[in-house]
Amino acid sequence: MDFVLAQFSGFAVEFQSLLADPATYVYISCAMFLGIVFGALPGLTATLAVTILTGFFGNKIPLDYSLIALLGAYVGAIYGGSYPSILLNIPGTAASAATAMDGHPLARSGRGAEALGLTTTASFIGTLIGTLALLVFVWALLLISRNIASPEKAMLALFGILLSGTLMSEDLPMKGWISGLTGLAMAMVGLDPILSEPRYTFGWPYLLSGFQVVPVLMGAFAVPQIIEGLRAMNIGRAIDISGRILPNFRQVIRRLPTIGRSGVIGTGVGALPGVGEDVAGWVSYGVGKTVSKDGKNFGKGSMDGLLSSETANNACIGGALIPLLVLGIPGSPPAAALMGAFMINNVIPGPTIDPHIILRVVAILVLASFTMFVMGLFMARIFIQVLRLPPTLFLPVVMVLTTIGSFSVGGGINDLYLMLAVGAVAYFMNLLKFPIAPLVIGVILGNLFDETFRRSLFLADGDLSVLVSRPVAATLVICNVLLIASQIPIIRQLFARLFNRTKLVGAS
């Protein structure tokens, strides 16, 4: 109990220091506005917002202010996607796809203002639920993770890459694995972390430092989004709303069980490496449809359906930061972009992270949630007008910002070449339905896997049994093997038969 109270006391100190700094309000307000705009405009995403700000602010301003800008944009963009989902039936971000299922029918029936008010409130509460979980659970996991040695870190990094590839593939998990392992191979370029020998540089000095994180982020996330946005420019017309956007708090209190359940689900899904807010929204929506008394109306304008999705995708933010801060494994694509900002500031998330940074992140998320609530309620009609902007106006501006952010990292024109090359590859990967996020996660986690795997073998004189010599390491090896085996058709059929046989025995 004393330990828990100490963490809340540390959070209170950090929160007070945020409120005492006038610059905090400038950064959080601008970042929140930008994030909501990026979420509201179809074709832009939360990942793109965080990525662009990483290029601009990554290592050019103090880390505290950088975190305010990045987390503010992250929270704002996940929430902002609800506007086009409700008013256009077009998800502004993948995270708000499930929101459109009931949000747009509500808007068409004349309840658009009510839907926006409840969505804003649910997003606010969901963000706080995820943040509370981050504050409570991250410390216990951090204490456990400090006992993890190189073999465990190597297998955990590999598991994160494979799991993200499995869960983010639209059709074949093999495509996600190929994407993640491609990123892992890209991380091997540069100086060997053990012996400092050049690898795969082909005599090009630029590659001695490996592939820079920011140009890879820009190319993988920004370029394909911009091209796709320009290809699909016919957005449609938003439904005009009238009436009171401020929520009816009696209705909010009556729906607190739905909001609480969805917040817990979103946080739990977010804690899975590489999964993301879109999966959280759909999982919560599916559970809500199963257990809700209003389940038969889901998809027809159910307020419970709307709250199930929108609460979960915002709660996922805090959940996604748990594996990022504890293990150095991002829980979502925007968290992967956020990890890039940590890395270029020479902050390595994981067991050795400074506790002050964790408390700072929690304080910023709480401030961001309140800022989102106020800005969302009182500026909703302004953001609705943003939806009327044509893509031909804002997408070229985004491309310019992406180019400037990539160029400003310090690698010069070579960073632009890298961004464009990665962007071209990512675009064609999208066309072939290869997920992009595992590639970026592979690039980010590749260094961790490379260094810890080779160090383990180096200390064991090349004996692979070192990977199963410790209980946790052996468990993670088994998890990796089972994850791969579960996607082999013959083994899947065998598991299905065993499951059906067990089910029949149990029924008899």
C-alpha atoms as one frame of an Amber mdcrd trajectory, in Angstrom:
protein
   0.000   0.000   0.000   2.811   2.405   0.840   4.342   1.727  -2.576   1.060
   2.545  -4.341   0.606   5.719  -2.335   4.164   6.750  -3.194   3.391   6.387
  -6.920   0.241   8.498  -6.646   2.200  11.059  -4.668   4.866  11.155  -7.394
   2.141  11.549 -10.025   0.641  14.467  -8.074   4.021  16.219  -7.987   4.479
  15.760 -11.742   0.949  16.945 -12.488   1.404  20.071 -10.374   4.683  20.863
 -12.144   2.898  20.543 -15.501   0.167  22.930 -14.424   2.709  25.431 -13.068
   4.520  25.713 -16.421   2.782  28.179 -18.820   4.424  26.516 -21.831   2.488
  23.315 -21.032  -0.813  24.914 -22.060   0.595  26.115 -25.370   2.028  22.722
 -26.318  -0.966  20.654 -25.152  -3.546  22.930 -26.790  -1.753  23.108 -30.150
  -0.958  19.390 -30.151  -4.525  18.451 -29.192  -5.978  20.643 -31.940  -3.573
  19.189 -34.492  -4.293  15.659 -33.313  -8.071  16.074 -33.552  -7.708  17.551
 -37.042  -5.517  14.642 -38.141  -8.030  12.197 -36.697 -11.013  13.995 -38.230
  -9.637  14.233 -41.763 -10.077  10.921 -43.605  -6.740   9.747 -44.967  -4.734
  10.955 -41.972  -4.095   8.898 -38.847  -2.921   9.095 -35.254   0.301   7.371
 -36.280   0.896  10.011 -38.935   0.301  12.834 -36.433   2.764  11.367 -33.910
   5.278  10.582 -36.668   5.294  14.105 -38.101   5.640  15.686 -34.662   8.473
  13.265 -33.896  10.318  14.604 -36.925   9.742  18.194 -35.871  10.106  18.022
 -32.097  11.926  14.705 -31.491  15.298  15.997 -30.292  14.951  19.736 -30.903
  13.103  20.674 -27.720  13.350  19.296 -24.149  11.962  15.779 -23.802   9.203
  16.908 -21.409   7.756  19.319 -23.984   8.226  16.779 -26.739   6.193  14.238
 -24.757   3.439  16.802 -24.180   3.167  17.456 -27.913   3.338  13.801 -28.968
   0.946  12.406 -26.345  -1.470  15.291 -26.850  -1.577  14.599 -30.588  -1.928
  10.860 -29.927  -4.949  11.272 -27.640  -6.520  13.912 -29.884  -6.183  11.889
 -33.074  -7.716   8.721 -31.606 -10.678  10.800 -30.419 -10.886  12.940 -33.578
 -11.599   9.928 -35.758 -15.104   9.786 -34.261 -16.201  12.954 -36.126 -16.160
  11.567 -39.691 -17.286   8.163 -38.420 -20.454   9.696 -37.004 -21.096  12.430
 -39.573 -19.761  10.856 -42.786 -19.840   7.112 -42.072 -16.125   7.182 -43.006
 -13.692   6.300 -40.187 -11.189   9.098 -39.768  -8.752   6.546 -38.367  -8.761
   2.756 -38.221  -9.377   3.067 -34.486 -12.827   4.591 -35.118 -14.022   2.030
 -37.678 -16.376   0.349 -35.204 -17.659   3.770 -34.115 -19.233   4.304 -37.534
 -21.440   1.212 -37.087 -23.797   3.009 -34.697 -22.547   6.602 -34.811 -23.738
   7.329 -38.350 -27.226   5.801 -37.903 -27.597   7.996 -34.799 -26.577  11.085
 -36.789 -28.996  10.246 -39.604 -31.815   9.949 -37.088 -31.111  13.477 -35.823
 -29.114  12.479 -32.733 -25.683  13.514 -34.062 -25.090  16.170 -31.397 -26.035
  13.731 -28.636 -23.732  11.093 -30.126 -20.791  13.512 -30.282 -21.353  14.612
 -26.679 -21.457  11.056 -25.340 -18.527  10.028 -27.545 -16.422  12.853 -26.120
 -17.326  11.870 -22.563 -16.652   8.176 -23.206 -13.292   8.954 -24.816 -12.381
  11.089 -21.794 -13.300   8.354 -19.298 -11.651   5.664 -21.420  -8.380   7.599
 -21.546  -8.433   7.958 -17.759  -9.083   4.217 -17.297  -6.100   3.330 -19.494
  -3.942   5.895 -17.727  -4.892   4.549 -14.288  -3.934   1.043 -15.425  -0.633
   2.421 -16.685   0.098   4.028 -13.308  -0.922   0.985 -11.248   0.409  -1.953
 -13.250   3.514  -0.577 -14.912   5.455  -0.516 -11.640   4.771  -4.140 -10.757
   5.733  -5.227 -14.270   8.800  -3.012 -14.154  10.022  -4.729 -10.994   9.556
  -8.116 -12.665  11.227  -7.035 -15.892  14.392  -5.974 -14.058  15.110  -9.644
 -13.439  15.004 -10.374 -17.173  18.389 -11.133 -18.758  19.540 -11.147 -22.384
  17.916 -14.490 -23.436  14.514 -13.342 -22.191  14.841  -9.959 -23.881  15.768
 -11.566 -27.192  12.835 -13.996 -27.151  10.465 -11.275 -25.953  11.492  -8.972
 -28.810  10.988 -11.795 -31.314   7.614 -12.629 -29.775   6.525  -8.985 -30.087
   7.429  -8.938 -33.784   5.692 -12.241 -34.540   2.611 -11.412 -32.464   2.140
  -8.017 -34.114   2.493  -9.673 -37.519  -0.061 -12.334 -36.606  -2.691  -9.972
 -35.223  -2.354  -7.187 -37.788  -2.541  -9.286 -40.968  -5.765  -8.985 -42.922
  -5.553 -12.485 -44.358  -2.399 -14.604 -43.906  -0.310 -14.233 -40.706   2.678
 -15.191 -42.849   2.447 -11.762 -44.478   2.728 -10.090 -41.097   5.732 -12.252
 -40.220   7.435 -11.374 -43.511   6.816  -7.691 -42.808   8.174  -7.944 -39.255
  11.216 -10.001 -40.213  11.958  -7.561 -43.040  12.118  -4.823 -40.430  14.299
  -7.075 -38.296  16.696  -7.506 -41.237  16.783  -3.733 -41.768  17.819  -3.316
 -38.132  20.924  -5.440 -38.791  22.374  -2.796 -41.134  25.156  -0.695 -39.616
  27.779  -1.264 -36.968  27.657  -4.549 -35.094  26.585  -3.649 -31.505  28.952
  -6.280 -30.045  32.121  -5.979 -32.159  31.510  -2.606 -33.897  32.144  -4.150
 -37.312  30.282  -2.719 -40.365  27.494  -4.974 -41.690  25.634  -4.655 -45.015
  26.761  -1.062 -45.565  28.245  -1.723 -49.052  30.848   0.944 -48.376  28.241
   3.684 -47.903  29.141   5.773 -44.810  25.504   6.815 -44.308  24.570   3.231
 -43.443  27.190   2.908 -40.692  24.610   4.229 -38.223  21.906   1.961 -39.640
  18.495   2.970 -40.911  17.393   6.078 -39.036  14.101   5.633 -37.191  12.379
   8.889 -38.186  12.800   8.542 -41.999  11.616   4.935 -41.724   8.566   6.054
 -39.717   7.823   8.840 -42.194   8.195   6.573 -45.193   6.253   3.637 -43.756
   3.322   5.526 -42.263   3.088   8.908 -44.008   3.830   8.320 -47.700   1.296
   5.475 -48.269  -1.396   7.399 -46.347  -0.858  10.493 -48.475  -0.982   8.537
 -51.734  -4.126   6.680 -50.678  -5.736   9.925 -49.544  -5.115  11.559 -52.914
  -6.469   8.509 -54.734  -9.772   8.580 -52.819 -10.646  12.264 -52.747 -14.436
  12.001 -52.808 -15.224  12.222 -49.116 -18.884  13.242 -49.239 -20.798  15.780
 -47.222 -20.987  15.728 -43.456 -24.398  15.629 -41.823 -25.246  18.987 -40.283
 -26.015  18.684 -36.595 -28.146  20.818 -34.363 -28.927  20.694 -30.697 -26.872
  20.432 -27.543 -23.493  18.708 -27.722 -22.927  18.903 -23.973 -23.686  15.407
 -22.652 -26.568  14.494 -20.419 -24.675  13.347 -17.349 -27.598  11.284 -16.068
 -27.358   9.267 -19.252 -23.588   8.966 -18.800 -24.042   7.652 -15.238 -26.641
   5.150 -16.449 -24.190   3.826 -19.040 -21.160   3.690 -16.743 -21.142  -0.156
 -16.686 -20.771  -0.197 -20.488 -18.088   2.487 -20.364 -16.188   0.743 -17.544
 -16.286  -2.673 -19.249 -15.136  -1.187 -22.549 -12.328   0.713 -20.843 -10.986
  -2.464 -19.234 -11.186  -4.350 -22.553  -9.436  -1.530 -24.421  -6.647  -1.382
 -21.855  -6.125  -5.138 -21.963  -6.016  -5.274 -25.766  -3.666  -2.291 -25.843
  -1.203  -4.122 -23.610  -0.727  -6.785 -26.316   2.385  -5.862 -28.347   1.686
  -4.285 -31.713  -2.102  -4.745 -31.750  -3.522  -1.234 -31.622  -6.643   0.817
 -31.062  -8.616  -0.517 -34.030  -8.529  -4.073 -32.654  -9.495  -2.753 -29.215
 -12.537  -1.000 -30.675 -13.765  -4.079 -32.536 -13.148  -6.476 -29.639 -15.048
  -4.237 -27.244 -17.835  -3.783 -29.793 -18.129  -7.551 -30.215 -18.217  -8.166
 -26.464 -20.767  -5.391 -26.014 -23.021  -6.860 -28.671 -22.899 -10.207 -26.870
 -23.535  -9.046 -23.293 -25.521  -5.815 -23.719 -29.312  -5.772 -23.249 -29.377
  -3.573 -26.366 -27.227  -5.993 -28.390 -29.936  -6.592 -31.012 -29.796  -2.907
 -31.970 -26.029  -2.800 -32.477 -25.386  -1.513 -35.987 -28.766   0.242 -36.094
 -28.017   3.229 -33.882 -27.303   1.802 -30.451 -25.744   4.193 -27.968 -24.192
   1.231 -26.130 -22.521   0.138 -29.378 -21.115   3.616 -29.912 -19.755   3.813
 -26.355 -18.292   0.288 -26.502 -16.089   1.206 -29.430 -15.149   4.758 -28.536
 -14.296   4.080 -24.897 -12.079   1.120 -25.779  -9.988   2.795 -28.460  -9.050
   5.646 -26.133  -8.418   3.313 -23.174  -6.066   1.414 -25.463  -3.651   4.382
 -25.385  -2.661   3.787 -21.753  -2.587   0.037 -22.336  -0.303   0.401 -25.369
   2.190   2.385 -23.309   2.536  -0.387 -20.696   4.627  -2.765 -22.868   6.387
   0.242 -24.412   7.634   1.633 -21.096   8.191  -1.703 -19.323   9.619  -3.879
 -22.088  10.507  -1.473 -24.883   7.868  -3.116 -27.115   5.233  -0.725 -28.518
   1.635  -1.799 -28.058   0.292   0.015 -31.143   1.566   1.761 -34.316   1.328
   5.262 -32.737   3.240   3.899 -29.731   5.908   2.689 -32.170   6.220   6.231
 -33.490   6.402   7.482 -29.902   9.213   5.023 -29.237  11.104   6.630 -32.111
  10.943   9.921 -30.221  12.332   8.234 -27.107  15.182   6.688 -29.068  16.328
   9.899 -30.760  16.397  11.481 -27.292  18.663   8.643 -26.080  15.948   7.327
 -23.761  15.647   3.544 -23.924  12.221   2.307 -22.754  12.410  -0.872 -20.718
  13.585  -2.020 -17.289  16.214   0.725 -17.046  13.905   3.649 -17.883  13.937
   6.603 -15.495  10.819   6.351 -13.225  10.451  10.117 -13.519   9.622   9.689
 -17.224   6.835   7.182 -16.474   5.214   9.522 -13.949   5.576  12.373 -16.435
   3.835  10.340 -19.147   0.952   9.540 -16.771   0.583  13.205 -15.787   0.583
  14.298 -19.443  -2.070  11.718 -20.352  -4.347  12.962 -17.559  -3.888  16.554
 -18.703  -4.446  15.520 -22.326  -7.695  13.745 -21.427  -9.104  16.867 -19.754
  -7.938  19.048 -22.641  -9.597  16.680 -25.125 -12.852  16.765 -23.145 -13.030
  20.551 -23.012 -11.839  21.125 -26.569 -14.054  18.370 -27.946 -17.224  19.750
 -26.375 -16.701  23.448 -27.007 -15.012  23.306 -30.419 -16.954  20.439 -31.981
 -18.681  22.660 -34.540 -15.310  24.085 -35.611 -13.890  20.596 -36.132 -16.980
  19.666 -38.140 -16.129  22.460 -40.560 -12.666  20.950 -40.959 -14.343  17.920
 -42.525 -15.384  20.105 -45.454 -11.769  20.766 -46.462 -10.866  19.000 -49.721
  -7.983  16.500 -49.581  -6.215  18.376 -52.378  -5.733  21.220 -49.907  -4.263
  19.483 -46.876  -2.527  16.337 -48.171   0.202  18.232 -50.125   0.824  20.283
 -46.965   1.210  17.058 -45.006   3.722  15.803 -47.582   5.761  18.986 -47.204
   5.707  18.640 -43.404   6.739  14.999 -43.721   9.670  15.925 -45.953  10.829
  18.701 -43.641  10.533  16.452 -40.569  12.545  13.686 -42.208  15.208  16.057
 -43.533  15.620  17.820 -40.186  16.790  14.683 -38.352  20.370  15.348 -39.434
  21.130  12.832 -42.176  20.617  15.354 -44.962  19.408  14.356 -48.404  20.103
  10.688 -47.696  17.275  10.671 -45.142  14.905  11.848 -47.870  16.056   9.045
 -50.161  15.486   6.567 -47.355  12.015   7.987 -46.611  10.956   7.787 -50.266
  12.369   4.276 -50.698  10.616   2.977 -47.576   7.444   4.833 -48.618   7.439
   3.189 -52.056   7.964  -0.264 -50.551   5.270   0.358 -47.917   2.782   1.523
 -50.545   3.146  -1.662 -52.576   3.030  -3.718 -49.382  -0.335  -2.105 -48.628
  -1.584  -3.022 -52.088  -0.559  -6.634 -51.467  -2.147  -6.535 -47.968   1.135
  -6.810 -46.085   0.755  -4.923 -42.767   3.166  -2.035 -42.315   3.231  -1.721
 -38.525   5.138  -5.021 -37.992   7.873  -3.730 -40.333   8.342  -0.607 -38.215
   8.174  -2.633 -34.989  10.794  -4.966 -36.468  13.106  -2.014 -37.187  12.637
  -0.692 -33.649  12.940  -4.020 -31.822  15.584  -5.387 -34.168  18.433  -3.720
 -32.314  17.205  -5.175 -29.013  16.907  -8.665 -30.495  20.248  -8.468 -32.315
  22.253  -7.309 -29.325  20.672  -9.545 -26.666  20.530 -12.688 -28.835  24.162
 -12.432 -29.887  25.315 -11.510 -26.393  23.567 -14.608 -25.033  25.316 -16.834
 -27.573  28.630 -15.064 -27.037  28.561 -15.699 -23.286  27.487 -19.327 -23.841
  30.182 -20.027 -26.475  27.506 -20.466 -29.145  25.424 -22.979 -27.191  21.747
 -22.468 -28.136  20.614 -24.196 -24.966  21.212 -20.904 -23.155  17.855 -19.782
 -24.602  16.030 -22.425 -22.551  18.327 -22.494 -19.526  16.113 -20.112 -17.534
  12.374 -20.674 -16.849  11.181 -17.365 -18.294  13.376 -17.690 -21.384  12.172
 -21.266 -21.951   8.552 -20.119 -21.607   9.068 -17.388 -24.198  10.731 -19.864
 -26.589   7.685 -22.118 -26.227   5.380 -19.134 -26.871   7.249 -18.317 -30.082
   7.131 -21.931 -31.250   3.417 -22.273 -30.450   2.626 -18.976 -32.170   4.310
 -20.162 -35.361   2.894 -23.689 -35.118  -0.642 -22.385 -34.597  -0.621 -21.005
 -38.142   0.494 -24.244 -39.833  -2.668 -25.739 -41.438  -2.021 -29.356 -40.358
  -1.402 -28.365 -36.740  -4.417 -26.033 -36.734  -6.610 -28.896 -37.923  -5.154
 -31.145 -35.223  -5.892 -28.565 -32.523  -9.422 -28.122 -33.901 -10.064 -31.874
 -33.742  -8.717 -32.100 -30.194 -10.877 -29.153 -29.160 -14.011 -30.651 -30.720
 -13.294 -34.049 -29.137 -12.814 -32.416 -25.699 -16.030 -30.489 -26.196 -17.968
 -33.660 -27.041 -16.537 -35.518 -24.033 -17.460 -32.643 -21.777 -21.003 -32.531
 -23.180 -21.469 -36.262 -22.612
